[in-house]
Amino acid sequence: MKFEINHLNMTYPGGKRALKDLSLTLQSPNLIGLLGPNGAGKSTLMQLLVAALKPTSGTILFNGVPLEQCEKQLKSSLGYLPQNFGLYNELTIEQFLDYMASLKYISNSKKAIQKALEATNLQSISRTRIRTLSGGQRQRVGIAQALLGNPSFLIFDEPTVGLDPEERLNFRNLFSQIAKERLVLLSTHIIEDIHFVSSQLIVIHQGEILFLGTASELISQTKRETLEDAYLHLIHHFNLIKEVPRF
């Protein structure tokens, strides 16, 4: 699976320019970490990749075909957890996953649901109503629906928010395992998660790509000891450059 993003620009109707001339390639198998401050353009990029938005200009090729010409093929191979994912509170976990499986036209839904429940450690509470779940449990339900049907392309937007350290570790291991055969794009503010699981790192800020490479390369490039320090240094340096007056 391969995405080729060429000179991508996105300006919203109100005039906010979210992405500025982005060009990059995403190819499986790979786990790509996406870092950036709030409002950097991360969610916009993810929505463009799942064809929920159309760019102002530029192109996205999915396996060599313009994305607007193959949306059906994309969505049949996609698992997506947006940051603000809605759940149906009166359904049980199992009922909700069954409903999501029907939306994805998954033929053997019972088997797919069982696999998703096992991957997210929700088997013991599968018949619990969603309205009674904790924040971390609800987040696991969101991850489970993204995993339904073994999609070959997965996008997770802040998937470990609300999870305790042990759960985060379990999901880091799960994401790493998934990415051995598939393409996974993981956006998070928890830099530790990115450091341990990503094979490629993208840092985006104010709609521009500031860095593309590995976590180790960013640490080396910025001469910092940790990925968090390297990331903060990169953002700070970019902000300083932007603030320098031009005459």
Summary of the structure (lengths in Angstrom):
residues: 247
radius of gyration: 18.6
end to end distance: 46.4
largest distance: 65.5
contacts: 759
relative contact order: 0.16
helix: 42%
strand: 26%
